[in-house]
Amino acid sequence: MSVEAFVFIECKHAKCREVEQRIAMIAGVKMVKMVTGPYDLIAIVEGSSFQTLGDVVMSKIQATKYVTKTITNVIVE
């Protein structure tokens, strides 16, 4: 069973392209796009379990240079 989530990402001013490129290279990130609105980027992340998904978000995405905040919404359907 795999688990997927949308991760809404805020980053430091004028660093979105750099952050987008770094996050796109993380294993488990299926897609990342720059968007308008209250967040700068939205990523779709997949893991084999909630633990794996959490590791990708907390240990890799949140640790990415210039990321200031994330909100994760698990996809239920």
C-alpha positions as CSV (number, residue, x, y, z in Angstrom):
1,M,0.0,0.0,0.0
2,S,1.4,3.4,-0.9
3,V,0.5,6.7,0.7
4,E,0.4,10.0,-1.2
5,A,0.1,13.5,0.0
6,F,0.1,17.1,-1.2
7,V,2.8,19.2,0.4
8,F,2.3,22.9,0.4
9,I,5.6,24.7,0.7
10,E,6.6,28.3,1.5
11,C,10.2,29.4,0.8
12,K,12.3,32.5,1.2
13,H,11.8,35.4,-1.2
14,A,13.3,34.9,-4.7
15,K,14.4,31.3,-3.9
16,C,11.4,29.3,-5.4
17,R,13.2,28.1,-8.5
18,E,16.2,26.8,-6.5
19,V,13.9,25.1,-4.0
20,E,11.8,23.6,-6.7
21,Q,14.9,22.1,-8.4
22,R,16.2,20.7,-5.1
23,I,12.9,19.2,-4.0
24,A,12.3,17.6,-7.5
25,M,15.5,15.5,-6.9
26,I,14.2,14.0,-3.6
27,A,13.3,10.3,-3.8
28,G,9.5,10.0,-3.2
29,V,8.6,13.4,-4.7
30,K,6.5,12.6,-7.8
31,M,6.0,16.2,-8.9
32,V,6.6,19.7,-7.7
33,K,5.2,22.9,-9.2
34,M,5.5,26.6,-8.6
35,V,2.1,28.1,-7.9
36,T,0.4,31.4,-7.0
37,G,-1.5,32.0,-3.8
38,P,-0.5,31.6,-0.1
39,Y,2.1,28.9,-0.9
40,D,5.1,29.0,-3.3
41,L,5.3,25.4,-4.3
42,I,3.1,22.3,-4.2
43,A,4.6,18.8,-4.3
44,I,3.0,15.4,-4.6
45,V,4.9,13.0,-2.4
46,E,4.5,9.2,-2.3
47,G,5.8,6.7,0.3
48,S,5.3,3.0,1.0
49,S,3.9,3.9,4.5
50,F,3.0,6.9,6.6
51,Q,6.4,6.5,8.3
52,T,8.2,6.7,4.9
53,L,6.0,9.6,3.8
54,G,6.8,11.5,7.0
55,D,10.5,10.9,6.6
56,V,10.4,12.4,3.1
57,V,8.5,15.5,4.4
58,M,10.3,16.1,7.7
59,S,13.8,14.9,7.0
60,K,14.2,15.9,3.4
61,I,11.7,18.6,2.2
62,Q,11.6,20.6,5.5
63,A,15.4,20.3,5.6
64,T,15.8,21.8,2.1
65,K,17.7,25.1,2.1
66,Y,15.3,28.1,1.9
67,V,12.1,26.2,2.9
68,T,10.4,28.1,5.7
69,K,7.1,26.2,6.1
70,T,5.2,23.1,4.9
71,I,1.7,21.9,5.3
72,T,1.0,18.2,4.4
73,N,-2.4,16.9,3.3
74,V,-2.6,13.1,2.9
75,I,-4.7,12.1,-0.1
76,V,-7.5,9.8,1.0
77,E,-9.3,9.1,-2.3
